[in-house]
Amino acid sequence: MRPVHRIGQHRSRLIPSGHRVLGYHNVTEITVEILMPIMQQQSHNPTLKNGLLSQFPAQPAGQTMTLQGALNKVLISLVLVVISALYTWNRYVGALNLYLTHNPGQPIAQAVAQAMAATSVYLWVGLIAGLILALATSFKPMWAPVTAPLYAIAEGLFLGAMSAMFNASYPGIVIQAVLLTFAVMAVMWFLYRSGLIRVTNKLRTGIMAATGGVFLFYLVTWIVGFFGVSTQNLFFGSQISIVISLVIVAIAAFNLLLDFDLIAKGAQSGWPHYMEWYSAFALTVTLVWLYLELLALLANLNSR
């Protein structure tokens, strides 16, 4: 990724002061609006649907899900996310540099606003397409070999634009969030693989309830925002916002256990071959959510 110009005095804000970008005035509005569809995707995550943990009919030899096959599909999905994210990231950087080249001496905040506007279409197309593809994949698992890769591409378009916007305000925050995301995944995989944490029905129910609670939290704050009620302190610039972010990050991390369990049970039980893509989709959904929550948490900490 090419470096994005630093905003300087506007580093404490995602959106430069005095500018209305993408229809938002502040970080609270854009955080809630963006995370609402992500939580909608997570609420339809296949690992949270008990029916998928039941046995499938016997499959012909060579047409069953394998652990290696599922891991390969996960790797392919992540590569697709990265490639499409780099595309929108570079579009943002290109728009930023082009404006600064043709408008020397102009405030950097104005350049950032122009770059945001130039990449907003990728952000919203990726977000909306991702939601549609997530719902389609959840309700029609057999479509996963087609919809799961498309979902990864759509989420990459969205994440590339979103990451560039955050990085403009907080240089270096994106690489930190990426490293933390994979570090958390590695830790949760170790805890699952070693047996230190076992995915029991009780734990699964608790994770489902906690995830549903996060979705309701975002939904309520999103609704009250329409009535002029400020919820900024719950998301940004306060100690309670940091505590809330840490709790949500922990819940997202525990969702990874459900994804690992889905892959392990599917391979052991000989589920249909298309469930490899389905499992990869489930893990990708959770990783996207975890990454965004870590990004928001790091932005919150850097603003203090």
N, C-alpha and C positions, 0 to 999 in steps of 0.2 A: 504494500500500500504506500502510495506517495504521501508525504507529510501534508497536513492541513495547516494553513496559517493560524497562528495563535491570536486570540481575540484581545489579549492584554487586559485592559481595565474591565472588560465585560466577562471575565472568567467565572464569576459567581453566578452567571445566568446561562441557561440553555439558549434562550432567545434574547438577543441584545435589547437593552433598554430603549423604549420609545418605538419599537417596531412590533408590528403584528404580523407574524409569519405563520402560514398554513392555517390561518384562522385562530391562532392562539396568542394570548398575551403573556403567559407565564408557564414555567415548567410543570406546575401542578395540573393545568388543563391538558397539556399534551401527554403527560404521564398517564393520567386516568383514561383519556380517550384511546391511547395506544394499547394499554394493558387490558382494557375491557375485551376486545376481540381475542387477544391472546388467552385470556382466562376462559373465554367461550370455547376455544379450541381445546384447552386443557380439560374442561368439564366433559368433553366428548372423547377424551383420550381413551383408546381401546383398552388400556390396562385397568380402567375404572369400571368397565362393563363386566359384571360377574359372569354373564353368559359366555364370554370368550374363554373363561377358564374351565369350561366343561369339555368333555371329550368330543372330538370330531369323528365322523365315520371313518372306518379303516381306509387308508389310501394305498393305491398301487405302489409297488416297489419303485424307488427312484423318484417318486413324486411327493415326497414328504419333506417337511421343514427340517433343516439341520442347523446346529449351532454355528458352524463355520459359514454356512450360507447366509444366516441372519447377520452375522458380524460383517460379512462382505457387503451386504445391503446397507448396513449402518454406515460403513466407510464411504460407499458411493454417495449416500444421501448427504453426508457432511461435506464431501468434496463439491457436490453441486451447490450447497449452501455457500461455501467459500467463494466459488467461481462467480456466482451471480452477485454476491455481496461486493466482491472486488470491482465488478462492473459499475455498480451504482456509486461506490466509494470514489472511483476514478472520475465518474461523471460530476460528482460534487466538487472534487478538487479542481477539475478542469474548468468548471463554471466559476469557481472562486478565483483562480489564477487569471482567467480571461478578463473578468471584471476589473481586477486590480491592474492588469496590464494596460487596459484601455481607459482606465480612470485613475491615473496616478494622483496621489494626494487625497483621495476620497477616504472617508472613515471606513475602517475594517468592518465595522458592524453592518454597514450597508452592503458590503461585498458578501458577508455571511448571509444576509437576508436574501440576496439575489441567488446565491448558490442553493439555499434551502428551497426557494421557489422553483429552481430549475430541476431539482431532484424529487420534488413532492409527488409527481405523478408515479414514480417508481415506488415510493413509500406506500401510497394508497392502493395502487394496483397490486403490489405484493401482499399487503395486509388483507385486502378484500378477497383476492384470489386464494390466499392461504386459508382463510376461514371457510370458503366454499369447498375447497379441496379437502380440508380436514373433516368437515361434516360428511362429504361424500364417501371418504375412505372409512370413516367410523361406521356408517350405516351399511356400506357395501364393501366388506373386506376383500372380496374377490377382485375388486377394481384396483387394489393397492399396487400391483406391478406398474400401473400407469399413473395413478394419482399420487402415489408417494414421491416419485422423482419430481413430478410437477410441483408438488407442495414444497419440496426442498428448494427448488429454483425460485418459487414465489417468495418464500421466507427470506432467501438470500437477497433478493431485490429490496425487500423491506428493511432487513437488518443493515445492509450496506449504507442506505440513506440515513437511517436512524443513528448508526454508529458514527458516521461522519459528522452529523450535527452535534452529538455529544462531544466528540473529540475536538471540535472547534472551540468549545467552551472549556474543556478540560483536557489539554494535550496529554496523550499517553494513556488515557483512561480505557480506551478500547482494548489495547493489548493486555492491560491488567485484568479486565473483565473476562477476556478470552482465556487467559491462563488460569484464572480462578475457576471458571466454569469447568475446564477439563480437570483441574485439581480436585474439585468437589466430586466430579464423576468418578475419578480414580479412587478416592476415599470411600465413596458409597459402594463401588464395585468390590473393593477389598472387604468391607464390612459384610456385604452379601455373600461373597464367595467363601470367606472364611467361616461363615456361620455365626459370626458375632451378633448379627441381626437376622432373624428368620422372618420371612413374610408369612405370617399367620393370618387367618381370617379376621382376627381381632385387630391386628396392625393394619391390614388392608382397609377395614372399615374406618379406622381412625384417620388414616391418610385421606380417604375419600371425604370424610366429614370436614377435615381441616381444609382441603382444597375447595370444597363447596363454600366454606366460610370465607375464604379469600375472595372467591367470585362474588359472593353477596356483599362483601366489604367494598369492592370496586364498584359494584352495581349501585349501591346506596350512595356512595360519594359522587358517582356520576350523575345520579338523578337529582340529588340536592343541589348540585352545581347549577342546574337549570333554574333554580329558584333564588339564585344569588347568594347561596350559603358558601362561604369560603372554607375549603378543606385543605388549604396549602400546608398548614402546620402538620397535617397527617402524612404528608409526602415529602416535605422539603424544608430544611432550615431549622429543625427543632430536634430535641433529644427524643421525643416520642416518635418522630418520623423515622429515626435511625432504628429504634427498637422494633417498630412495625416492619421495616425493611428486613431486619435480621430474622424475624419470625417467618416472614413470607419466603425468604431465601431458604430457610430450614425446611419448610413445607415442600418447596420445589425440589430440594435435594432428596427428601424422603420419597417423592414420586419416582425418582430414578430406581428405587428398590422394586417398585411395581413393574417398571419396564424390564429390569433384569430378570425378574421372576417370570414375566410373560415369555421372554426369549427362552429361558431355561425349560419351562414347562412345555412350551411348544415343541422344542427339539426332542425332549424326552417322550412326549406323547405321540409323536408322529403326525403333527398337524399338517394340513395341506401346504404345498410349496409356496403358495402366494402369501402365507402368513410370515414368511421371511421379510417381505416388503412391508407387511402390516406392522410387524414388530419394530422394524427400522423407523417407520413413520411415528410410532408411539414414542420411541426414544428421542427422535428429533423434536417432536412437540415439546417434550419436557426440557430438553437442552435449550431451546429457543427461549422458553419462559424463564429458566434459571439465568441465562445470560442477560436478559433484559432486567431482571430484578437485581442482579449484581451490578449492572451498569448504573441503574438508578441509585443503588446504595453507595457506590463509589462517588457518584456525582454529589450526593448528599454530604458525604464525608469531606470531599474536596472543597465544598462551598463554605465550610465552617472556618 
